[in-house]
């Protein structure tokens, strides 16, 4: 039975007894050439790039629901619904990639650091640093960390849109907590969707061996450039069978730049709904193509409507990159920010043409605040109108945020002595502070302070 799973496990692989390694006999170095022919090796590339791949360890607490025996439900009242919340400690391991040596930015998966109260990064040379969460995007499983360190090594981004099936790949990560490990393979497939691992899927598939703990690690080309972030595997019991998936570098880089600029991911919206192009649809419309995103409906006044798209159109490319499915279209558009201008290849009445669209901002700009501060768990936040603070757009009943006294409609206008104008500013202040925080709240015509611990 095939099982889909993320790579990070919440418990490290442990050994009940120490393993003593016998000293190995000295061996002669391999020659640089045999019969005048050089011996191919990845070692020169790896010597340059492996310092940019880090091990990540996290710890924290997760809120879980515990079933209450029927005999004791009375004591928890009618609102208990037969369960109560428990906070349980956890630890986890994963990998990350340094993408900016000067700023100390590290790219990893959101599921590696989700719910973590403490994030530590270990470099290849053994130095360990406490990391700050700059921002994350659950829908695409991307997170950006930052450490304060000198003389870091960063990996350059490749243009992942130029990948071809059969290109060689190198995977570097921290499987099962063993330490940095390198494997190699090829690009097995591109544009993988429908795996139901993430909300936005457009994966690179590779047969390079990756396992639990490789999450957030690097997938490289033979030039040592980043082509993807390893994120998931498909196999029995979570083990490697040569089917691994990585988030394309271009997709990850688009999201990271938004997090750096805004403190959050801001999605652009095309304004279409649709489905995969099936053979039956192709036959019904008498067209000779077998791939693309079939448009069922165009939202009025949307970017698609303004670009002249209509129901029945088939989108076959975005910015000259082929689109094989509606899921792939959704993933590509969902990782671009608002106001981005894109060129779409559209088939209408059997004829392909090019149209230009400018993506519009998403109406829903809510951000889940669970990884900003424990006291905000259970809220959804959005920048208030005219940058006048951060709106508490939603508070889950019986959540930690509700217990802290936060209410839907509250506007956070300050943290301790600092004023807050928008969500990005709040995110920066909260990730810098680990001690008790006093939120300056505007509630209707009242002003009050709520203390988060």
C-alpha positions in Angstrom: 0.0 0.0 0.0 1.4 3.4 -1.0 1.3 6.0 1.7 1.8 9.7 1.2 3.7 11.4 3.9 5.8 14.5 4.7 9.4 13.8 5.3 9.9 15.2 8.8 9.2 12.9 11.7 8.4 14.2 15.2 10.8 11.8 16.9 14.4 11.4 16.0 15.8 8.0 15.2 17.5 6.8 18.4 19.9 3.9 19.1 19.6 2.0 22.3 23.3 1.3 22.4 26.3 3.2 21.2 27.9 1.7 18.1 31.6 1.5 18.2 33.3 2.0 14.9 36.5 0.1 14.3 39.3 2.1 12.8 39.4 1.6 9.1 42.6 0.6 7.4 44.4 3.3 5.4 43.6 3.3 1.7 45.3 4.9 -1.2 43.6 7.9 -2.8 41.8 7.2 -6.1 43.7 8.4 -9.1 42.5 11.5 -11.0 42.5 9.6 -14.2 42.6 6.0 -15.5 44.1 5.3 -18.9 44.1 9.0 -19.6 40.4 9.4 -18.8 39.3 11.6 -15.9 37.1 9.9 -13.3 33.7 11.7 -12.9 32.9 12.8 -9.4 30.4 15.1 -7.7 32.9 15.9 -4.9 34.1 19.2 -6.3 30.6 20.6 -6.5 29.6 19.2 -3.1 32.6 20.8 -1.4 31.2 24.1 -2.5 27.5 23.7 -1.7 27.2 21.3 1.3 28.1 24.2 3.8 24.8 25.9 2.7 22.6 23.0 3.7 21.8 22.9 7.5 20.2 20.6 10.0 17.1 22.0 11.8 15.8 20.8 15.2 12.6 22.1 16.7 10.7 21.8 20.0 7.4 23.0 21.2 4.0 22.1 22.3 0.9 21.0 20.3 -2.7 21.4 21.3 -4.5 18.1 21.0 -8.0 17.0 21.8 -8.4 14.3 24.4 -11.6 12.3 24.6 -13.4 12.6 27.9 -15.0 9.5 29.3 -18.8 9.8 29.3 -19.0 9.4 33.1 -16.9 12.6 33.6 -18.4 14.8 30.9 -20.7 16.4 33.5 -17.7 18.0 35.3 -16.6 19.8 32.0 -20.0 21.2 31.3 -22.2 21.0 28.2 -19.6 22.9 26.1 -17.0 20.2 26.6 -18.5 18.1 23.8 -16.8 15.1 25.3 -13.2 16.3 24.8 -10.7 18.7 26.3 -7.6 20.4 25.0 -4.1 19.2 26.1 -0.8 20.8 25.3 1.8 18.1 24.6 5.6 18.7 24.0 7.2 17.5 20.8 10.5 17.5 19.1 11.3 17.3 15.4 14.1 17.2 12.9 14.5 18.6 9.3 16.8 20.4 6.9 17.1 23.8 5.4 19.0 25.8 2.7 20.9 29.0 3.2 19.8 31.3 0.4 21.3 34.6 1.6 24.6 34.5 3.4 24.6 38.2 4.3 21.1 38.3 5.8 21.3 34.7 7.2 18.1 33.7 5.5 17.3 29.9 5.5 14.6 28.3 3.3 12.8 25.2 4.7 9.3 23.6 4.8 6.5 25.0 6.9 5.8 21.5 8.3 9.3 21.3 9.6 8.8 24.3 12.0 5.0 24.3 12.4 4.0 24.9 16.1 7.6 25.2 17.2 8.5 27.3 20.2 12.2 26.9 19.6 14.1 26.5 16.3 17.8 25.6 16.2 20.0 25.5 13.1 23.2 23.5 13.0 25.7 24.2 10.2 27.9 21.6 8.6 30.9 22.7 10.7 28.9 22.0 13.9 28.1 25.6 15.0 24.5 25.9 16.3 22.3 29.0 16.2 18.8 29.9 17.4 16.7 30.8 14.4 13.9 33.4 14.1 10.8 32.6 12.0 10.5 35.4 9.4 7.4 34.0 7.8 5.7 30.9 6.5 3.0 29.8 4.0 1.1 26.7 4.9 -0.6 26.3 1.5 2.7 25.9 -0.3 4.7 24.4 2.7 7.4 27.1 2.6 9.0 28.8 5.6 11.8 31.4 5.9 14.1 31.5 8.9 16.9 33.8 9.9 20.1 33.4 11.9 22.8 35.8 13.0 26.1 34.3 11.8 29.1 35.3 9.8 30.9 33.7 6.9 27.9 31.7 5.8 27.7 30.0 2.4 24.5 30.4 0.3 23.2 28.4 -2.7 22.1 30.2 -5.8 18.7 29.7 -7.3 18.4 27.9 -10.7 15.6 28.6 -13.2 13.4 25.6 -12.4 11.2 26.3 -15.3 14.0 25.1 -17.6 14.2 21.6 -16.0 13.7 18.6 -18.2 12.8 15.0 -17.3 16.1 13.2 -17.2 18.2 16.1 -15.8 20.5 14.9 -13.0 19.7 15.8 -9.5 21.5 15.9 -6.1 19.6 15.8 -2.8 21.2 17.0 0.4 19.5 16.7 3.8 19.4 15.2 7.3 17.6 11.9 7.0 16.5 10.3 10.3 18.7 12.7 12.1 21.8 10.9 11.0 23.5 14.1 9.8 24.2 15.6 6.4 23.7 13.0 3.6 24.0 13.3 -0.1 22.2 11.2 -2.7 21.8 11.6 -6.5 19.3 10.8 -9.2 17.3 12.3 -12.0 14.2 14.4 -12.6 11.6 11.7 -12.9 8.6 14.0 -13.8 7.6 17.6 -13.7 4.3 19.4 -12.7 3.1 16.6 -10.4 -0.3 17.6 -8.8 -3.2 15.9 -7.2 -1.2 14.3 -4.4 -3.2 16.1 -1.8 -0.1 16.8 0.2 -0.5 20.6 0.0 -3.0 23.2 -1.1 -0.8 24.4 -4.0 1.0 21.6 -5.8 3.4 21.7 -8.7 6.1 19.2 -7.6 9.3 18.1 -9.2 9.5 14.3 -8.9 12.9 12.7 -8.4 14.3 9.3 -7.7 17.2 10.7 -5.6 16.9 8.9 -2.3 15.2 11.1 0.3 13.7 10.1 3.6 12.2 11.4 6.8 14.3 14.4 7.9 15.2 15.5 4.4 12.2 17.9 4.5 13.4 21.4 3.7 16.7 20.1 2.2 18.2 21.0 -1.2 17.6 19.5 -4.6 20.4 20.7 -6.8 21.5 20.4 -10.4 25.0 19.4 -11.4 26.1 23.1 -11.3 25.3 23.1 -7.6 22.2 25.4 -8.1 19.0 25.1 -6.2 16.2 23.6 -8.3 13.9 22.5 -5.5 13.1 22.1 -1.8 12.5 18.4 -0.9 9.2 18.1 0.8 7.4 14.8 0.5 7.7 11.1 -0.4 5.4 8.4 -1.7 6.1 5.0 -0.4 5.2 2.2 2.1 5.5 3.2 5.7 7.2 6.5 4.8 10.3 4.8 3.5 12.1 5.7 0.3 11.2 3.8 -2.9 12.6 6.3 -5.3 9.6 8.6 -5.5 10.3 11.9 -3.9 8.8 15.4 -4.5 10.3 18.8 -4.3 8.8 22.3 -4.5 10.3 24.1 -7.6 12.9 26.7 -6.9 11.1 29.4 -8.8 7.9 28.8 -6.9 9.8 28.9 -3.5 11.7 32.0 -4.5 8.5 33.9 -5.5 7.0 33.2 -2.0 10.2 34.0 -0.2 10.5 37.4 -1.8 7.0 38.2 -0.7 7.7 37.1 2.9 10.9 39.3 2.9 9.1 42.3 1.5 5.7 42.1 3.3 6.2 39.7 6.2 3.6 37.4 4.6 2.6 35.8 1.3 0.2 37.9 -0.8 -1.4 36.0 -3.5 -2.5 37.3 -6.9 -5.8 36.2 -8.2 -6.7 35.5 -11.9 -10.4 35.0 -11.3 -11.3 31.7 -13.0 -12.7 28.4 -11.9 -12.3 25.2 -13.9 -11.0 21.7 -14.2 -8.5 19.5 -15.9 -8.9 19.1 -19.7 -10.1 15.5 -20.2 -10.2 13.5 -23.5 -14.0 13.8 -23.4 -13.8 17.6 -23.1 -11.3 17.7 -25.9 -13.5 15.6 -28.1 -16.6 17.7 -27.3 -14.8 20.9 -28.3 -13.2 19.3 -31.3 -9.7 20.3 -30.3 -6.5 18.4 -30.9 -4.7 19.0 -27.6 -4.6 16.7 -24.6 -3.4 19.0 -21.8 -4.3 22.3 -20.2 -6.6 24.1 -17.7 -10.2 24.2 -18.9 -12.1 27.3 -17.8 -15.7 26.7 -16.5 -16.4 30.2 -15.3 -14.8 33.7 -15.3 -15.4 36.0 -12.3 -16.8 39.4 -13.3 -14.4 42.3 -13.0 -11.5 39.9 -12.4 -8.1 39.9 -14.0 -9.2 37.2 -16.3 -12.3 39.1 -17.4 -10.3 42.2 -18.1 -7.9 40.2 -20.2 -10.8 38.9 -22.3 -10.9 35.3 -21.1 -14.2 33.5 -21.4 -15.8 30.2 -20.3 -14.6 27.4 -22.6 -11.1 28.8 -23.0 -8.2 26.4 -22.3 -5.1 27.8 -20.7 -2.1 25.9 -22.0 0.8 28.1 -20.8 1.8 30.8 -18.3 4.7 33.0 -19.2 5.7 30.6 -22.0 5.8 27.6 -19.6 3.4 24.8 -20.5 0.4 24.1 -18.2 -0.8 20.5 -18.1 -3.6 20.8 -15.6 -5.8 23.2 -13.7 -4.0 22.3 -10.5 -0.7 23.4 -12.0 -2.3 26.6 -13.2 -3.6 27.2 -9.7 -0.2 26.6 -8.1 1.6 28.9 -10.5 -0.8 31.7 -10.1 -1.1 31.2 -6.3 2.7 31.8 -5.9 2.7 35.1 -7.7 1.8 38.3 -5.9 -0.8 40.8 -6.9 -0.2 43.3 -9.7 2.0 40.8 -11.5 1.6 40.9 -15.2 1.5 37.4 -16.8 1.2 36.1 -20.4 -1.2 33.3 -20.9 -1.4 30.9 -23.8 -5.1 30.3 -24.5 -6.8 27.9 -27.0 -10.2 29.1 -28.2 -12.1 27.4 -31.0 -9.0 25.4 -31.9 -6.7 28.4 -32.3 -4.0 29.4 -29.8 -3.4 33.0 -28.9 -1.6 35.0 -26.3 -3.3 37.3 -23.8 -1.9 39.5 -21.0 -3.5 39.7 -17.6 -2.5 41.6 -14.4 -3.3 39.7 -11.3 -5.5 41.3 -8.6 -5.1 41.1 -4.9 -6.9 38.3 -3.0 -10.0 39.5 -1.1 -9.0 37.3 1.8 -5.8 38.6 3.3 -6.1 36.7 6.6 -3.0 35.2 8.1 -3.0 32.4 10.7 -1.2 33.7 13.7 -0.5 30.4 15.5 3.3 30.6 14.7 3.6 34.3 15.7 3.0 33.8 19.4 1.4 31.1 21.5 -1.1 33.6 22.9 -2.4 34.3 19.4 -3.1 30.6 18.6 -6.7 30.4 17.2 -6.8 33.8 15.5 -6.8 35.0 11.9 -5.2 38.4 11.3 -5.4 41.0 8.5 -3.9 44.5 8.1 -6.6 47.0 9.0 -7.8 49.6 6.5 -5.3 52.3 5.7 -2.6 50.6 7.8 -4.3 51.5 11.0 -3.2 48.4 12.9 -3.9 44.6 12.7 -7.5 43.4 12.7 -8.4 40.3 14.7 -10.6 38.9 11.9 -11.4 35.6 13.6 -11.1 34.0 17.0 -11.7 30.2 17.4 -14.0 29.3 20.3 -12.1 27.8 23.3 -8.8 28.7 21.7 -5.7 30.0 23.5 -6.4 33.5 22.0 -10.0 33.4 23.3 -8.6 32.5 26.8 -6.2 35.5 26.5 -9.2 37.8 26.1 -9.0 38.6 22.4 -12.2 39.1 20.5 -13.2 39.2 16.8 -13.1 42.8 15.6 -10.2 43.9 18.0 -7.5 45.9 16.3 -3.9 45.6 17.6 -2.3 49.0 17.4 0.8 48.4 19.6 3.1 45.8 21.2 4.6 46.9 24.5 5.8 50.4 23.7 6.0 50.0 19.9 3.2 51.1 17.5 1.9 48.6 15.0 0.5 49.7 11.6 0.3 46.5 9.6 0.7 42.7 9.8 4.3 42.7 8.6 5.3 45.1 11.4 3.4 43.0 14.0 5.1 39.8 12.7 8.5 41.4 13.1 7.9 42.6 16.6 6.4 39.3 17.8 9.2 37.2 16.4 11.8 39.4 18.1 10.2 39.1 21.5 10.0 35.9 23.5 9.0 37.2 26.9 5.6 38.5 28.1 3.9 40.8 25.6 1.4 43.5 26.2 -0.9 44.2 23.2 -2.4 47.6 22.9 -6.0 46.8 21.6 -8.6 49.1 20.1 -12.0 47.7 20.8 -14.7 49.9 19.4 -14.2 53.3 21.2 -12.1 51.7 24.0 -8.4 51.2 24.3 -7.0 48.4 26.5 -3.9 46.2 27.1 -4.0 42.4 27.0 -1.0 40.5 28.2 0.2 37.4 26.3 2.5 34.9 27.9 
